[in-house]
Amino acid sequence: MSVNIHLYLDVDRLKSPEEVDRVGKAVDLALKDHGIDSWMVTHVSHEPPSITARSEPYPIIVRGFGEWSKQFEHDIETSVRTIAAQARINLDWGFPDED
């Protein structure tokens, strides 16, 4: 079964512009690996050092959300922590069909 979701990802507590750029590339690669890069808008900020990624205004359509979301969360966590162990990762899901 497919579900419409919104994805909200924030990564902060990054140490430098170089680290932001590296983490941004890792996030972009994870989005691409999961086939959702074309549905996401990613913003890299050097001041303050942070990354945001949003699926809005349109939701992502995902089949098998329960298992897919676990794998996606794991992949984002691993991708970011490999580069920036101190980073704070906030990943949240929205369910527009429930509104």
Biotite code that builds the C-alpha atoms (Angstrom):
import biotite.structure as struc

atoms = struc.array([
    struc.Atom([0.000, 0.000, 0.000], chain_id="A", res_id=1, res_name="MET", atom_name="CA", element="C"),
    struc.Atom([1.227, 3.494, -0.829], chain_id="A", res_id=2, res_name="SER", atom_name="CA", element="C"),
    struc.Atom([1.035, 6.489, 1.472], chain_id="A", res_id=3, res_name="VAL", atom_name="CA", element="C"),
    struc.Atom([1.537, 10.215, 0.973], chain_id="A", res_id=4, res_name="ASN", atom_name="CA", element="C"),
    struc.Atom([4.106, 11.680, 3.357], chain_id="A", res_id=5, res_name="ILE", atom_name="CA", element="C"),
    struc.Atom([5.953, 14.896, 3.987], chain_id="A", res_id=6, res_name="HIS", atom_name="CA", element="C"),
    struc.Atom([9.567, 14.662, 5.059], chain_id="A", res_id=7, res_name="LEU", atom_name="CA", element="C"),
    struc.Atom([11.210, 17.309, 7.239], chain_id="A", res_id=8, res_name="TYR", atom_name="CA", element="C"),
    struc.Atom([14.941, 16.967, 7.888], chain_id="A", res_id=9, res_name="LEU", atom_name="CA", element="C"),
    struc.Atom([17.117, 19.396, 9.834], chain_id="A", res_id=10, res_name="ASP", atom_name="CA", element="C"),
    struc.Atom([20.810, 18.899, 10.572], chain_id="A", res_id=11, res_name="VAL", atom_name="CA", element="C"),
    struc.Atom([22.664, 21.403, 12.733], chain_id="A", res_id=12, res_name="ASP", atom_name="CA", element="C"),
    struc.Atom([25.540, 21.644, 15.228], chain_id="A", res_id=13, res_name="ARG", atom_name="CA", element="C"),
    struc.Atom([27.931, 21.366, 12.319], chain_id="A", res_id=14, res_name="LEU", atom_name="CA", element="C"),
    struc.Atom([31.434, 22.740, 12.823], chain_id="A", res_id=15, res_name="LYS", atom_name="CA", element="C"),
    struc.Atom([32.394, 24.477, 9.590], chain_id="A", res_id=16, res_name="SER", atom_name="CA", element="C"),
    struc.Atom([31.275, 25.397, 6.079], chain_id="A", res_id=17, res_name="PRO", atom_name="CA", element="C"),
    struc.Atom([33.361, 22.498, 4.750], chain_id="A", res_id=18, res_name="GLU", atom_name="CA", element="C"),
    struc.Atom([31.589, 20.058, 7.053], chain_id="A", res_id=19, res_name="GLU", atom_name="CA", element="C"),
    struc.Atom([28.222, 21.494, 5.999], chain_id="A", res_id=20, res_name="VAL", atom_name="CA", element="C"),
    struc.Atom([29.104, 20.942, 2.336], chain_id="A", res_id=21, res_name="ASP", atom_name="CA", element="C"),
    struc.Atom([30.208, 17.351, 2.962], chain_id="A", res_id=22, res_name="ARG", atom_name="CA", element="C"),
    struc.Atom([27.097, 16.528, 4.997], chain_id="A", res_id=23, res_name="VAL", atom_name="CA", element="C"),
    struc.Atom([24.918, 18.213, 2.362], chain_id="A", res_id=24, res_name="GLY", atom_name="CA", element="C"),
    struc.Atom([26.382, 15.969, -0.333], chain_id="A", res_id=25, res_name="LYS", atom_name="CA", element="C"),
    struc.Atom([25.832, 12.903, 1.858], chain_id="A", res_id=26, res_name="ALA", atom_name="CA", element="C"),
    struc.Atom([22.191, 13.870, 2.470], chain_id="A", res_id=27, res_name="VAL", atom_name="CA", element="C"),
    struc.Atom([21.666, 14.453, -1.258], chain_id="A", res_id=28, res_name="ASP", atom_name="CA", element="C"),
    struc.Atom([23.144, 11.028, -2.023], chain_id="A", res_id=29, res_name="LEU", atom_name="CA", element="C"),
    struc.Atom([20.875, 9.328, 0.539], chain_id="A", res_id=30, res_name="ALA", atom_name="CA", element="C"),
    struc.Atom([17.839, 11.073, -0.958], chain_id="A", res_id=31, res_name="LEU", atom_name="CA", element="C"),
    struc.Atom([18.908, 9.908, -4.420], chain_id="A", res_id=32, res_name="LYS", atom_name="CA", element="C"),
    struc.Atom([19.585, 6.347, -3.236], chain_id="A", res_id=33, res_name="ASP", atom_name="CA", element="C"),
    struc.Atom([16.019, 6.209, -1.899], chain_id="A", res_id=34, res_name="HIS", atom_name="CA", element="C"),
    struc.Atom([14.563, 7.656, -5.100], chain_id="A", res_id=35, res_name="GLY", atom_name="CA", element="C"),
    struc.Atom([13.128, 10.803, -3.527], chain_id="A", res_id=36, res_name="ILE", atom_name="CA", element="C"),
    struc.Atom([15.686, 13.437, -4.506], chain_id="A", res_id=37, res_name="ASP", atom_name="CA", element="C"),
    struc.Atom([13.439, 14.936, -7.184], chain_id="A", res_id=38, res_name="SER", atom_name="CA", element="C"),
    struc.Atom([10.690, 15.496, -4.572], chain_id="A", res_id=39, res_name="TRP", atom_name="CA", element="C"),
    struc.Atom([12.917, 17.256, -2.067], chain_id="A", res_id=40, res_name="MET", atom_name="CA", element="C"),
    struc.Atom([14.199, 20.815, -1.670], chain_id="A", res_id=41, res_name="VAL", atom_name="CA", element="C"),
    struc.Atom([17.515, 20.907, 0.190], chain_id="A", res_id=42, res_name="THR", atom_name="CA", element="C"),
    struc.Atom([19.089, 24.068, 1.576], chain_id="A", res_id=43, res_name="HIS", atom_name="CA", element="C"),
    struc.Atom([22.691, 24.266, 2.784], chain_id="A", res_id=44, res_name="VAL", atom_name="CA", element="C"),
    struc.Atom([23.537, 27.201, 5.052], chain_id="A", res_id=45, res_name="SER", atom_name="CA", element="C"),
    struc.Atom([27.060, 28.152, 6.086], chain_id="A", res_id=46, res_name="HIS", atom_name="CA", element="C"),
    struc.Atom([25.848, 30.659, 8.697], chain_id="A", res_id=47, res_name="GLU", atom_name="CA", element="C"),
    struc.Atom([24.637, 29.164, 10.880], chain_id="A", res_id=48, res_name="PRO", atom_name="CA", element="C"),
    struc.Atom([26.072, 25.817, 9.688], chain_id="A", res_id=49, res_name="PRO", atom_name="CA", element="C"),
    struc.Atom([22.997, 23.725, 8.945], chain_id="A", res_id=50, res_name="SER", atom_name="CA", element="C"),
    struc.Atom([21.070, 21.746, 6.363], chain_id="A", res_id=51, res_name="ILE", atom_name="CA", element="C"),
    struc.Atom([17.338, 21.553, 5.792], chain_id="A", res_id=52, res_name="THR", atom_name="CA", element="C"),
    struc.Atom([15.453, 19.280, 3.425], chain_id="A", res_id=53, res_name="ALA", atom_name="CA", element="C"),
    struc.Atom([11.713, 19.466, 2.816], chain_id="A", res_id=54, res_name="ARG", atom_name="CA", element="C"),
    struc.Atom([9.244, 17.635, 0.614], chain_id="A", res_id=55, res_name="SER", atom_name="CA", element="C"),
    struc.Atom([6.759, 20.484, 0.654], chain_id="A", res_id=56, res_name="GLU", atom_name="CA", element="C"),
    struc.Atom([4.662, 21.709, -1.008], chain_id="A", res_id=57, res_name="PRO", atom_name="CA", element="C"),
    struc.Atom([3.963, 18.267, -2.465], chain_id="A", res_id=58, res_name="TYR", atom_name="CA", element="C"),
    struc.Atom([4.062, 14.958, -0.591], chain_id="A", res_id=59, res_name="PRO", atom_name="CA", element="C"),
    struc.Atom([6.224, 11.980, -1.432], chain_id="A", res_id=60, res_name="ILE", atom_name="CA", element="C"),
    struc.Atom([4.396, 8.782, -2.371], chain_id="A", res_id=61, res_name="ILE", atom_name="CA", element="C"),
    struc.Atom([5.971, 5.795, -0.625], chain_id="A", res_id=62, res_name="VAL", atom_name="CA", element="C"),
    struc.Atom([5.097, 2.128, -0.851], chain_id="A", res_id=63, res_name="ARG", atom_name="CA", element="C"),
    struc.Atom([5.702, 0.079, 2.316], chain_id="A", res_id=64, res_name="GLY", atom_name="CA", element="C"),
    struc.Atom([6.313, 3.134, 4.487], chain_id="A", res_id=65, res_name="PHE", atom_name="CA", element="C"),
    struc.Atom([6.954, 1.220, 7.732], chain_id="A", res_id=66, res_name="GLY", atom_name="CA", element="C"),
    struc.Atom([10.001, -0.664, 6.481], chain_id="A", res_id=67, res_name="GLU", atom_name="CA", element="C"),
    struc.Atom([11.121, 2.031, 4.062], chain_id="A", res_id=68, res_name="TRP", atom_name="CA", element="C"),
    struc.Atom([11.107, 4.737, 6.739], chain_id="A", res_id=69, res_name="SER", atom_name="CA", element="C"),
    struc.Atom([13.230, 2.631, 9.121], chain_id="A", res_id=70, res_name="LYS", atom_name="CA", element="C"),
    struc.Atom([15.836, 2.067, 6.417], chain_id="A", res_id=71, res_name="GLN", atom_name="CA", element="C"),
    struc.Atom([15.767, 5.716, 5.335], chain_id="A", res_id=72, res_name="PHE", atom_name="CA", element="C"),
    struc.Atom([16.218, 6.977, 8.906], chain_id="A", res_id=73, res_name="GLU", atom_name="CA", element="C"),
    struc.Atom([19.118, 4.556, 9.406], chain_id="A", res_id=74, res_name="HIS", atom_name="CA", element="C"),
    struc.Atom([20.778, 5.645, 6.163], chain_id="A", res_id=75, res_name="ASP", atom_name="CA", element="C"),
    struc.Atom([20.458, 9.359, 6.990], chain_id="A", res_id=76, res_name="ILE", atom_name="CA", element="C"),
    struc.Atom([21.813, 8.792, 10.500], chain_id="A", res_id=77, res_name="GLU", atom_name="CA", element="C"),
    struc.Atom([24.779, 6.785, 9.198], chain_id="A", res_id=78, res_name="THR", atom_name="CA", element="C"),
    struc.Atom([25.535, 9.225, 6.369], chain_id="A", res_id=79, res_name="SER", atom_name="CA", element="C"),
    struc.Atom([25.559, 12.261, 8.647], chain_id="A", res_id=80, res_name="VAL", atom_name="CA", element="C"),
    struc.Atom([27.307, 10.669, 11.652], chain_id="A", res_id=81, res_name="ARG", atom_name="CA", element="C"),
    struc.Atom([30.137, 9.314, 9.479], chain_id="A", res_id=82, res_name="THR", atom_name="CA", element="C"),
    struc.Atom([31.077, 12.918, 8.695], chain_id="A", res_id=83, res_name="ILE", atom_name="CA", element="C"),
    struc.Atom([29.829, 14.816, 11.752], chain_id="A", res_id=84, res_name="ALA", atom_name="CA", element="C"),
    struc.Atom([29.377, 12.684, 14.864], chain_id="A", res_id=85, res_name="ALA", atom_name="CA", element="C"),
    struc.Atom([28.323, 15.730, 16.910], chain_id="A", res_id=86, res_name="GLN", atom_name="CA", element="C"),
    struc.Atom([25.545, 16.785, 14.530], chain_id="A", res_id=87, res_name="ALA", atom_name="CA", element="C"),
    struc.Atom([21.963, 17.045, 15.731], chain_id="A", res_id=88, res_name="ARG", atom_name="CA", element="C"),
    struc.Atom([19.585, 15.317, 13.326], chain_id="A", res_id=89, res_name="ILE", atom_name="CA", element="C"),
    struc.Atom([15.870, 16.034, 13.464], chain_id="A", res_id=90, res_name="ASN", atom_name="CA", element="C"),
    struc.Atom([13.830, 13.942, 11.033], chain_id="A", res_id=91, res_name="LEU", atom_name="CA", element="C"),
    struc.Atom([10.059, 14.169, 11.111], chain_id="A", res_id=92, res_name="ASP", atom_name="CA", element="C"),
    struc.Atom([7.225, 12.826, 8.991], chain_id="A", res_id=93, res_name="TRP", atom_name="CA", element="C"),
    struc.Atom([3.937, 14.487, 8.087], chain_id="A", res_id=94, res_name="GLY", atom_name="CA", element="C"),
    struc.Atom([0.861, 12.652, 6.874], chain_id="A", res_id=95, res_name="PHE", atom_name="CA", element="C"),
    struc.Atom([-1.233, 15.048, 4.766], chain_id="A", res_id=96, res_name="PRO", atom_name="CA", element="C"),
    struc.Atom([-4.002, 12.500, 4.150], chain_id="A", res_id=97, res_name="ASP", atom_name="CA", element="C"),
    struc.Atom([-4.733, 12.477, 7.895], chain_id="A", res_id=98, res_name="GLU", atom_name="CA", element="C"),
    struc.Atom([-5.225, 16.255, 8.061], chain_id="A", res_id=99, res_name="ASP", atom_name="CA", element="C"),
])
